[in-house]
Amino acid sequence: MVQELDKYIDQIKDEVVSIRRYLHQHPELSNQERATSAFIQHKLTEYGINFETGYAANGVLGIINGHKPGKTVALRADIDALPIQELNELDFASDYPNVMHACGHDAHTAMLLAAGYILQQMQEEILGTVLLLFQPAEEDAPVGGAGLMMEDGVFDVYKPDAIFAQHVWPYIPAGTVGVHDKEVMGSSDRFKVTLTGRGGHASMPHQTSDAVVAAGHLITALQTIVSRNLDPMEASVVTIGVIQAGSVANIIPKEVTLEGSIRTYNSEIRERLKERFFQLTNQIAGAFEATAAIDYMDGYPATINTPKWARVARKAAQKVVGTDAVPAYKPSLAGEDFGRFLQKYPGAFVWLGTQIDDKEQQAPLHDGNFKLNERALPDGTRLLVQIAIDALEELNREWEHE
């Protein structure tokens, strides 16, 4: 098996880089991935892989049926880009203004296509079915594309017994993999609050209800939810990312708008955060004789691995990059739509180290200067294949003993 995988990796390693660069140069935003979907379909056809389309508009489901009966494993890649202007000077930099693959979805798609090629060559040895899930609109929080794909029946015929995905992670070295037993990524709810008071001249504040002062107190008070209402051992964060108020220096504005996000891992803590958010916002608005209009959007759930499948993924990673290259990493509170799949099906989400060689120049995800180390792409391809094979072996072993 190892020699066979080596052979197929050698066959596909240059193409996975080429595919990634093509997709990077031709990015498409969430819900607009028509050309990307067509490209995926073209490659699947070239590789002889059957597929279905139309899930969440631009989603694609590749289907590899092994020649031996068995269970079903799904591998997922997200395919959309971000509304960010690329700042890198690369031969394959984005051709489109203010659209960029700044989160590595180009690499995810390329690696899953390459893994599909290898698994298709190994059909005779596959015990069961491998699904290749190409998901649109992952960046379209809080709606996303995972839930829409399932609503559209992507798993109506082929129901996965386990589902897996990987994400390029520029914060850890290329050649390493991060696998978590449970919490990997946080839930990511969003909010917009409009505080409305009475505006007026800056010299006569007594004639107003100053929404700016109310907003200042609210911003400070919201931080006490985490520091004073939650167990300090529970990771959570409340962030204000947008503040809009007024346009003239000597006028107290009537309205202030605040936008932000709330993140945590625990579903009970998530509900407590939301409850206290509404309480504080309404009470502080009232204290300053203002009103609060709250638009609260429940976003992606936390991405929580199934411990059993995390162990399978860890062992697969150790086979690919070595035992010492799969250390323990802390989870992240960044959001990820894959959490919706894990709410329905057991599985695991792993990080693929893609830090560039000069780590001091490594830009983070969602940055116009984001780069990834393409030396990691063959490892990521092999990891997906290894996870699929090992998970099917585990599932079929259990099946035999039922």
C-alpha positions as CSV (number, residue, x, y, z in Angstrom):
1,M,0.0,0.0,0.0
2,V,2.8,2.4,0.9
3,Q,4.6,1.8,-2.4
4,E,1.4,2.1,-4.3
5,L,0.6,5.5,-2.7
6,D,4.1,6.7,-3.4
7,K,3.7,5.9,-7.0
8,Y,0.4,7.8,-7.3
9,I,1.7,10.8,-5.3
10,D,4.6,11.0,-7.8
11,Q,2.1,11.0,-10.6
12,I,-0.1,13.8,-9.2
13,K,2.2,16.0,-7.2
14,D,3.0,18.5,-9.9
15,E,-0.7,18.6,-11.0
16,V,-2.0,19.4,-7.5
17,V,0.2,22.5,-7.5
18,S,-0.9,23.4,-11.0
19,I,-4.5,23.0,-10.1
20,R,-4.1,25.1,-7.0
21,R,-2.4,27.9,-8.9
22,Y,-5.1,27.9,-11.6
23,L,-7.8,28.2,-8.9
24,H,-5.9,30.8,-7.1
25,Q,-5.7,32.9,-10.3
26,H,-9.4,32.5,-11.0
27,P,-11.1,32.9,-7.6
28,E,-14.9,33.2,-7.2
29,L,-16.9,34.6,-4.2
30,S,-19.4,32.6,-2.2
31,N,-22.5,31.6,-4.2
32,Q,-20.8,32.6,-7.4
33,E,-18.5,29.6,-7.9
34,R,-19.9,28.6,-11.3
35,A,-16.6,28.4,-13.2
36,T,-14.9,26.7,-10.2
37,S,-17.7,24.1,-10.1
38,A,-17.3,23.6,-13.9
39,F,-13.6,23.1,-13.5
40,I,-14.1,20.6,-10.7
41,Q,-16.6,18.7,-12.9
42,H,-14.1,18.7,-15.8
43,K,-11.3,17.3,-13.6
44,L,-13.6,14.6,-12.2
45,T,-14.6,13.6,-15.7
46,E,-10.9,13.5,-16.7
47,Y,-10.2,11.2,-13.8
48,G,-13.1,8.9,-14.5
49,I,-15.0,9.8,-11.3
50,N,-18.8,9.8,-11.3
51,F,-20.4,12.9,-9.8
52,E,-23.6,14.8,-9.1
53,T,-24.2,18.5,-9.1
54,G,-26.6,21.2,-8.1
55,Y,-26.2,21.1,-4.3
56,A,-26.3,24.6,-2.8
57,A,-26.3,25.8,-6.4
58,N,-22.6,25.2,-7.2
59,G,-21.7,22.2,-5.0
60,V,-20.4,18.9,-6.5
61,L,-20.4,15.4,-5.1
62,G,-17.9,13.0,-6.5
63,I,-18.6,9.3,-5.9
64,I,-15.9,6.6,-5.9
65,N,-17.4,3.1,-5.5
66,G,-14.9,0.5,-4.4
67,H,-14.9,-2.9,-6.0
68,K,-15.6,-4.5,-2.6
69,P,-18.7,-3.9,-0.4
70,G,-18.3,-1.7,2.7
71,K,-19.2,1.5,4.4
72,T,-19.1,5.1,3.3
73,V,-16.6,7.9,4.1
74,A,-16.9,11.5,2.9
75,L,-14.0,13.9,2.3
76,R,-14.9,17.6,2.0
77,A,-13.2,20.7,0.5
78,D,-14.6,24.2,0.4
79,I,-14.3,26.0,-3.0
80,D,-15.1,29.8,-2.5
81,A,-12.8,32.8,-2.2
82,L,-13.0,36.0,-0.2
83,P,-13.7,39.7,-1.1
84,I,-10.1,40.7,-0.5
85,Q,-7.6,42.5,-2.8
86,E,-4.6,40.3,-3.3
87,L,-1.3,42.1,-2.5
88,N,1.1,39.3,-3.5
89,E,3.2,39.7,-6.6
90,L,2.9,36.2,-8.0
91,D,2.7,34.8,-11.5
92,F,-0.6,33.2,-10.5
93,A,-2.0,36.1,-8.4
94,S,-5.7,36.7,-8.6
95,D,-6.9,38.0,-12.0
96,Y,-9.9,39.7,-10.4
97,P,-9.9,42.9,-8.3
98,N,-11.0,42.4,-4.7
99,V,-11.4,38.7,-5.0
100,M,-8.7,36.3,-3.5
101,H,-8.2,32.8,-2.2
102,A,-6.9,34.2,1.1
103,C,-8.1,31.2,3.1
104,G,-6.6,28.3,1.2
105,H,-9.7,26.9,-0.4
106,D,-7.9,26.7,-3.7
107,A,-5.5,24.3,-2.0
108,H,-8.3,22.4,-0.4
109,T,-10.0,21.9,-3.7
110,A,-6.8,20.9,-5.5
111,M,-5.8,18.3,-2.8
112,L,-9.3,16.7,-2.8
113,L,-9.2,16.5,-6.6
114,A,-5.8,14.9,-6.4
115,A,-6.9,12.5,-3.6
116,G,-9.9,11.6,-5.8
117,Y,-7.5,10.7,-8.7
118,I,-5.5,8.4,-6.4
119,L,-8.6,6.8,-4.8
120,Q,-10.0,6.2,-8.3
121,Q,-6.9,4.3,-9.3
122,M,-7.2,2.2,-6.1
123,Q,-10.9,1.3,-6.7
124,E,-10.2,-2.4,-6.6
125,E,-8.8,-2.2,-3.1
126,I,-11.4,0.1,-1.6
127,L,-13.8,-1.5,0.8
128,G,-16.9,0.6,0.3
129,T,-17.5,4.1,-1.0
130,V,-15.6,7.4,-0.8
131,L,-17.5,10.7,-1.4
132,L,-15.7,13.8,-2.6
133,L,-17.7,16.8,-1.3
134,F,-16.9,20.1,-2.9
135,Q,-18.7,22.7,-0.9
136,P,-19.6,26.3,-2.0
137,A,-20.2,29.3,0.2
138,E,-18.1,28.4,3.3
139,E,-17.2,32.0,3.7
140,D,-20.8,33.2,3.5
141,A,-21.2,33.2,7.3
142,P,-23.6,32.9,9.0
143,V,-25.5,31.1,6.3
144,G,-22.8,29.0,4.7
145,G,-23.1,26.2,2.2
146,A,-22.9,23.0,4.3
147,G,-26.5,23.2,5.6
148,L,-27.8,24.0,2.2
149,M,-26.0,21.0,0.6
150,M,-27.6,18.7,3.1
151,E,-31.0,20.4,2.6
152,D,-30.6,19.8,-1.1
153,G,-30.1,16.1,-0.4
154,V,-26.4,15.6,-1.0
155,F,-26.4,12.6,1.3
156,D,-29.9,11.2,0.4
157,V,-28.4,8.3,-1.5
158,Y,-24.9,8.0,-0.1
159,K,-25.0,8.6,3.7
160,P,-21.5,9.0,5.2
161,D,-20.6,6.8,8.2
162,A,-17.8,9.3,8.8
163,I,-16.8,12.6,7.3
164,F,-13.4,14.4,7.3
165,A,-11.9,17.6,6.1
166,Q,-8.6,19.5,6.4
167,H,-7.7,23.2,6.5
168,V,-4.4,24.7,5.5
169,W,-2.9,26.3,8.7
170,P,-0.2,28.9,8.2
171,Y,0.5,29.1,11.9
172,I,2.2,25.7,12.0
173,P,5.2,24.5,9.9
174,A,4.8,22.7,6.6
175,G,5.3,19.0,7.2
176,T,3.2,19.0,10.4
177,V,-0.5,18.2,11.0
178,G,-2.7,19.3,13.9
179,V,-5.4,16.9,15.1
180,H,-7.7,17.6,18.1
181,D,-9.6,15.0,20.0
182,K,-12.7,17.3,20.4
183,E,-12.8,21.1,20.0
184,V,-11.1,22.4,16.9
185,M,-12.9,25.7,15.9
186,G,-15.4,27.9,17.6
187,S,-19.0,28.8,16.9
188,S,-19.3,32.2,15.2
189,D,-22.4,34.2,15.8
190,R,-22.8,37.8,14.6
191,F,-24.7,40.8,15.7
192,K,-25.7,44.3,14.7
193,V,-27.0,46.7,17.3
194,T,-28.5,50.1,16.4
195,L,-28.8,52.4,19.4
196,T,-31.2,55.3,18.9
197,G,-31.3,58.3,21.1
198,R,-32.1,62.0,20.6
199,G,-29.5,63.9,18.6
200,G,-28.6,67.6,19.0
201,H,-25.9,70.2,19.1
202,A,-22.7,69.3,20.9
203,S,-22.9,72.4,23.1
204,M,-26.3,71.3,24.5
205,P,-26.0,67.7,25.5
206,H,-28.8,68.1,28.1
207,Q,-31.2,68.3,25.3
208,T,-30.2,64.9,23.9
209,S,-30.0,61.3,24.7
210,D,-26.5,60.6,23.6
211,A,-26.3,57.3,21.8
212,V,-22.5,57.6,21.5
213,V,-22.1,57.6,25.3
214,A,-24.5,54.6,25.5
215,A,-22.5,52.8,22.9
216,G,-19.3,53.4,24.9
217,H,-20.8,51.9,28.0
218,L,-22.2,49.0,26.0
219,I,-18.8,48.2,24.4
220,T,-17.2,48.0,27.9
221,A,-20.1,46.1,29.5
222,L,-20.2,43.4,26.8
223,Q,-16.7,42.4,27.7
224,T,-17.9,41.6,31.2
225,I,-20.0,38.7,29.8
226,V,-16.8,36.7,29.3
227,S,-14.9,38.1,32.3
228,R,-17.7,38.0,34.9
229,N,-20.6,35.8,33.7
230,L,-18.7,32.7,32.4
231,D,-16.4,30.1,33.9
232,P,-12.9,31.5,33.3
233,M,-11.8,28.1,32.1
234,E,-14.3,28.3,29.2
235,A,-12.8,30.0,26.0
236,S,-15.1,32.7,24.6
237,V,-14.7,36.1,23.1
238,V,-17.0,39.1,22.2
239,T,-15.6,41.4,19.5
240,I,-16.9,44.7,18.2
241,G,-15.6,45.0,14.7
242,V,-17.6,48.0,13.3
243,I,-18.7,51.3,14.9
244,Q,-20.6,53.8,12.9
245,A,-21.8,57.1,14.4
246,G,-22.3,60.6,13.1
247,S,-20.6,62.7,10.4
248,V,-20.0,66.1,12.0
249,A,-17.8,66.9,14.9
250,N,-20.1,69.3,16.7
251,I,-23.3,67.3,16.4
252,I,-24.4,64.5,18.8
253,P,-25.7,61.8,16.4
254,K,-29.1,60.3,16.8
255,E,-27.9,56.7,16.1
256,V,-24.9,54.5,16.6
257,T,-24.4,51.2,14.9
258,L,-22.2,48.4,16.4
259,E,-21.4,45.1,14.6
260,G,-19.4,42.2,15.9
261,S,-19.1,38.5,16.6
262,I,-19.4,36.2,19.6
263,R,-17.4,32.9,19.7
264,T,-17.1,29.9,21.9
265,Y,-16.9,26.1,21.9
266,N,-19.6,25.0,24.3
267,S,-23.3,25.1,23.1
268,E,-24.6,25.9,26.6
269,I,-22.1,28.7,27.0
270,R,-23.1,29.9,23.6
271,E,-26.7,30.3,24.8
272,R,-25.6,32.0,28.0
273,L,-23.6,34.5,25.9
274,K,-26.6,35.3,23.7
275,E,-28.9,35.7,26.7
276,R,-26.6,38.1,28.5
277,F,-25.9,40.0,25.3
278,F,-29.6,40.9,24.9
279,Q,-30.0,41.7,28.6
280,L,-27.0,44.1,28.8
281,T,-27.8,45.8,25.5
282,N,-31.4,46.5,26.3
283,Q,-30.6,47.6,29.9
284,I,-27.8,49.9,29.0
285,A,-29.8,51.5,26.2
286,G,-32.6,52.1,28.7
287,A,-30.3,53.6,31.2
288,F,-29.2,56.2,28.7
289,E,-32.8,56.9,27.5
290,A,-32.1,55.2,24.1
291,T,-33.6,52.2,22.4
292,A,-31.7,49.2,21.0
293,A,-32.6,47.3,17.8
294,I,-30.8,44.0,17.8
295,D,-30.1,41.8,14.8
296,Y,-28.5,38.6,16.2
297,M,-27.5,36.0,13.7
298,D,-26.8,32.4,14.9
299,G,-23.8,31.4,12.8
300,Y,-21.7,28.3,12.4
301,P,-21.7,25.9,15.3
302,A,-18.4,24.9,16.9
303,T,-16.4,22.4,15.0
304,I,-16.2,19.5,17.4
305,N,-14.4,16.3,16.4
306,T,-15.6,12.8,17.2
307,P,-12.8,11.5,19.5
308,K,-12.8,8.1,17.8
309,W,-12.4,9.5,14.3
310,A,-9.9,12.1,15.6
311,R,-7.7,9.1,16.7
312,V,-8.1,7.5,13.2
313,A,-7.1,10.8,11.6
314,R,-4.1,11.2,14.0
315,K,-2.8,7.8,13.1
316,A,-3.2,8.5,9.4
317,A,-1.3,11.7,9.8
318,Q,1.5,10.0,11.7
319,K,1.8,7.6,8.8
320,V,2.1,10.5,6.4
321,V,4.4,13.0,8.2
322,G,5.8,10.9,11.1
323,T,4.8,10.6,14.8
324,D,6.8,13.7,15.9
325,A,5.2,15.9,13.3
326,V,1.7,15.5,14.8
327,P,2.1,17.4,18.1
328,A,-0.7,18.8,20.2
329,Y,-2.0,22.2,19.3
330,K,-4.5,24.5,21.0
331,P,-7.9,24.9,19.2
332,S,-8.9,28.1,17.5
333,L,-12.0,30.3,17.9
334,A,-12.2,30.9,14.2
335,G,-15.4,29.8,12.6
336,E,-15.8,26.9,10.2
337,D,-18.9,25.7,8.3
338,F,-17.7,22.1,8.5
339,G,-19.1,22.1,12.1
340,R,-22.6,21.7,10.6
341,F,-21.6,18.4,8.9
342,L,-20.1,17.2,12.3
343,Q,-23.4,18.0,14.0
344,K,-25.1,15.4,11.7
345,Y,-22.3,12.9,11.1
346,P,-19.3,11.7,13.1
347,G,-15.9,12.7,11.8
348,A,-12.9,14.9,12.2
349,F,-11.4,18.2,11.0
350,V,-7.6,18.5,10.9
351,W,-5.0,21.3,10.2
352,L,-2.4,20.9,7.5
353,G,0.7,22.9,8.3
354,T,1.5,25.3,5.4
355,Q,3.7,28.0,7.0
356,I,6.2,29.5,4.5
357,D,9.9,29.0,5.0
358,D,10.4,32.6,6.2
359,K,7.8,32.4,9.0
360,E,8.4,36.1,9.9
361,Q,6.9,37.0,6.5
362,Q,3.9,34.6,7.0
363,A,0.6,36.6,6.7
364,P,-2.4,35.2,8.4
365,L,-5.6,33.7,6.8
366,H,-7.9,36.4,5.4
367,D,-5.1,38.7,4.6
368,G,-4.2,40.2,1.2
369,N,-0.6,39.0,1.6
370,F,-1.5,35.4,2.6
371,K,0.7,32.7,1.1
372,L,1.0,29.0,1.7
373,N,3.9,26.6,1.4
374,E,3.1,24.4,-1.7
375,R,5.5,21.8,-0.4
376,A,2.7,20.7,1.9
377,L,0.2,19.9,-0.9
378,P,1.4,16.4,-1.6
379,D,1.3,15.7,2.1
380,G,-2.2,17.0,2.3
381,T,-3.2,14.9,-0.7
382,R,-1.8,11.8,0.8
383,L,-3.3,12.5,4.2
384,L,-6.8,12.6,2.6
385,V,-6.2,9.3,0.9
386,Q,-4.8,7.7,4.1
387,I,-7.7,8.9,6.2
388,A,-10.2,7.5,3.7
389,I,-8.5,4.2,3.6
390,D,-8.0,3.9,7.3
391,A,-11.5,5.1,8.2
392,L,-13.1,2.5,5.8
393,E,-11.0,-0.2,7.3
394,E,-12.1,0.8,10.8
395,L,-15.8,1.0,9.7
396,N,-15.7,-2.3,7.9
397,R,-14.0,-4.1,10.8
398,E,-16.8,-2.9,13.1
399,W,-19.4,-4.0,10.5
400,E,-18.0,-7.5,10.4
401,H,-18.4,-7.8,14.1
402,E,-22.0,-6.5,14.3
